[in-house]
Amino acid sequence: MPPLPRGSGAASPCQIVVGNRHGRSAAAILAAEVAAHAADHGFAAAINAPYPGGHIAATYGVPTTGVHALQIEFDRSLYLDPDGRPDADRALRLGDWLV
């Protein structure tokens, strides 16, 4: 995702948005845990704002049957340099969070 400006739906600009379609594609606790894990690694994270999740989450996430789907959006600056080229150091930091 492109960098988000202030006032984009989150309390402050976030780097990672965890979408669960407002609880319809994954349990709220799961989305909260993923966002907290991102914050623990120094990333600003938000849930459902401004991206609540799209077609894949809506189609495949059915938490009442035990199938949870999250959409995770990453600010491009977490893996690209200011010129839009891949940045290995930034990508490795993001990768450390994902592991």
C-alpha atoms as a printed R data frame, in Angstrom:
   type eleno elety resid chain resno       x       y      z
1  ATOM     1    CA   MET     A     1   0.000   0.000  0.000
2  ATOM     2    CA   PRO     A     2   1.189   3.572 -0.449
3  ATOM     3    CA   PRO     A     3   2.209   5.450  2.699
4  ATOM     4    CA   LEU     A     4  -0.910   6.593  4.534
5  ATOM     5    CA   PRO     A     5  -1.370  10.241  5.486
6  ATOM     6    CA   ARG     A     6  -2.723  11.360  8.842
7  ATOM     7    CA   GLY     A     7  -6.499  11.187  8.952
8  ATOM     8    CA   SER     A     8  -6.708   8.075  6.753
9  ATOM     9    CA   GLY     A     9  -8.912   6.205  9.189
10 ATOM    10    CA   ALA     A    10  -6.294   5.283 11.771
11 ATOM    11    CA   ALA     A    11  -5.346   7.320 14.828
12 ATOM    12    CA   SER     A    12  -1.937   7.935 13.264
13 ATOM    13    CA   PRO     A    13  -0.360   6.921  9.982
14 ATOM    14    CA   CYS     A    14   0.187   3.201 10.095
15 ATOM    15    CA   GLN     A    15   2.646   0.978  8.321
16 ATOM    16    CA   ILE     A    16   0.658  -2.235  8.578
17 ATOM    17    CA   VAL     A    17  -3.107  -2.642  8.298
18 ATOM    18    CA   VAL     A    18  -4.680  -5.896  9.453
19 ATOM    19    CA   GLY     A    19  -8.104  -6.414  7.907
20 ATOM    20    CA   ASN     A    20 -10.698  -8.915  9.087
21 ATOM    21    CA   ARG     A    21 -13.740  -7.283  7.489
22 ATOM    22    CA   HIS     A    22 -14.810  -5.991 10.903
23 ATOM    23    CA   GLY     A    23 -14.913  -9.497 12.356
24 ATOM    24    CA   ARG     A    24 -16.630 -11.159  9.414
25 ATOM    25    CA   SER     A    25 -13.566 -12.937  7.973
26 ATOM    26    CA   ALA     A    26 -11.553 -13.614 11.135
27 ATOM    27    CA   ALA     A    27 -11.996 -13.390 14.872
28 ATOM    28    CA   ALA     A    28 -11.297  -9.967 16.357
29 ATOM    29    CA   ILE     A    29  -8.790 -11.469 18.792
30 ATOM    30    CA   LEU     A    30  -6.759 -12.874 15.884
31 ATOM    31    CA   ALA     A    31  -6.573  -9.494 14.149
32 ATOM    32    CA   ALA     A    32  -5.669  -7.846 17.458
33 ATOM    33    CA   GLU     A    33  -2.874 -10.368 18.079
34 ATOM    34    CA   VAL     A    34  -1.370  -9.786 14.633
35 ATOM    35    CA   ALA     A    35  -1.527  -5.995 15.094
36 ATOM    36    CA   ALA     A    36   0.020  -6.281 18.568
37 ATOM    37    CA   HIS     A    37   2.794  -8.495 17.194
38 ATOM    38    CA   ALA     A    38   3.531  -5.832 14.564
39 ATOM    39    CA   ALA     A    39   3.612  -3.141 17.250
40 ATOM    40    CA   ASP     A    40   5.937  -5.283 19.377
41 ATOM    41    CA   HIS     A    41   8.353  -5.215 16.433
42 ATOM    42    CA   GLY     A    42   8.202  -1.429 16.115
43 ATOM    43    CA   PHE     A    43   5.641  -1.089 13.347
44 ATOM    44    CA   ALA     A    44   2.643   1.227 13.573
45 ATOM    45    CA   ALA     A    45  -0.374  -1.023 13.002
46 ATOM    46    CA   ALA     A    46  -4.114  -0.574 12.634
47 ATOM    47    CA   ILE     A    47  -7.069  -2.892 12.268
48 ATOM    48    CA   ASN     A    48  -9.564  -2.428  9.412
49 ATOM    49    CA   ALA     A    49  -8.644   1.209  8.809
50 ATOM    50    CA   PRO     A    50  -8.467   2.112  6.038
51 ATOM    51    CA   TYR     A    51  -8.402  -1.407  4.541
52 ATOM    52    CA   PRO     A    52 -10.865  -3.844  6.144
53 ATOM    53    CA   GLY     A    53 -10.116  -6.699  3.766
54 ATOM    54    CA   GLY     A    54 -11.163  -7.515  0.260
55 ATOM    55    CA   HIS     A    55 -12.564 -10.261 -1.903
56 ATOM    56    CA   ILE     A    56 -10.269 -13.087 -0.739
57 ATOM    57    CA   ALA     A    57 -10.953 -12.428  2.952
58 ATOM    58    CA   ALA     A    58 -14.679 -12.133  2.274
59 ATOM    59    CA   THR     A    59 -14.775 -15.291  0.177
60 ATOM    60    CA   TYR     A    60 -12.665 -17.601  2.298
61 ATOM    61    CA   GLY     A    61 -12.910 -16.304  5.853
62 ATOM    62    CA   VAL     A    62 -15.745 -17.972  7.755
63 ATOM    63    CA   PRO     A    63 -14.784 -17.767 11.423
64 ATOM    64    CA   THR     A    64 -17.953 -19.557 12.557
65 ATOM    65    CA   THR     A    65 -16.588 -22.680 10.827
66 ATOM    66    CA   GLY     A    66 -13.044 -22.180 12.130
67 ATOM    67    CA   VAL     A    67 -11.677 -20.708  8.889
68 ATOM    68    CA   HIS     A    68 -10.132 -17.300  9.538
69 ATOM    69    CA   ALA     A    69  -8.804 -15.001  6.785
70 ATOM    70    CA   LEU     A    70  -6.863 -11.809  7.359
71 ATOM    71    CA   GLN     A    71  -5.745  -9.276  4.797
72 ATOM    72    CA   ILE     A    72  -2.451  -7.653  5.740
73 ATOM    73    CA   GLU     A    73  -1.409  -4.481  3.928
74 ATOM    74    CA   PHE     A    74   2.201  -3.263  4.153
75 ATOM    75    CA   ASP     A    75   3.382   0.297  3.605
76 ATOM    76    CA   ARG     A    76   5.711   0.152  0.603
77 ATOM    77    CA   SER     A    77   8.391   2.023  2.553
78 ATOM    78    CA   LEU     A    78   8.822  -1.134  4.639
79 ATOM    79    CA   TYR     A    79  10.441  -2.932  1.702
80 ATOM    80    CA   LEU     A    80  11.212  -0.282 -0.953
81 ATOM    81    CA   ASP     A    81  13.644   2.626 -0.937
82 ATOM    82    CA   PRO     A    82  12.389   6.187 -1.590
83 ATOM    83    CA   ASP     A    83  12.884   5.637 -5.343
84 ATOM    84    CA   GLY     A    84  10.630   2.563 -5.310
85 ATOM    85    CA   ARG     A    85  13.402   0.006 -5.642
86 ATOM    86    CA   PRO     A    86  13.621  -3.081 -3.419
87 ATOM    87    CA   ASP     A    87  15.631  -2.429 -0.260
88 ATOM    88    CA   ALA     A    88  17.142  -5.588  1.230
89 ATOM    89    CA   ASP     A    89  17.630  -4.173  4.739
90 ATOM    90    CA   ARG     A    90  14.045  -2.944  4.949
91 ATOM    91    CA   ALA     A    91  12.704  -6.203  3.537
92 ATOM    92    CA   LEU     A    92  14.729  -8.210  6.055
93 ATOM    93    CA   ARG     A    93  13.277  -6.199  8.948
94 ATOM    94    CA   LEU     A    94   9.773  -6.838  7.649
95 ATOM    95    CA   GLY     A    95  10.650 -10.495  7.100
96 ATOM    96    CA   ASP     A    96  11.821 -10.803 10.719
97 ATOM    97    CA   TRP     A    97   8.364  -9.718 11.812
98 ATOM    98    CA   LEU     A    98   6.655 -12.177  9.507
99 ATOM    99    CA   VAL     A    99   8.603 -15.188 10.775
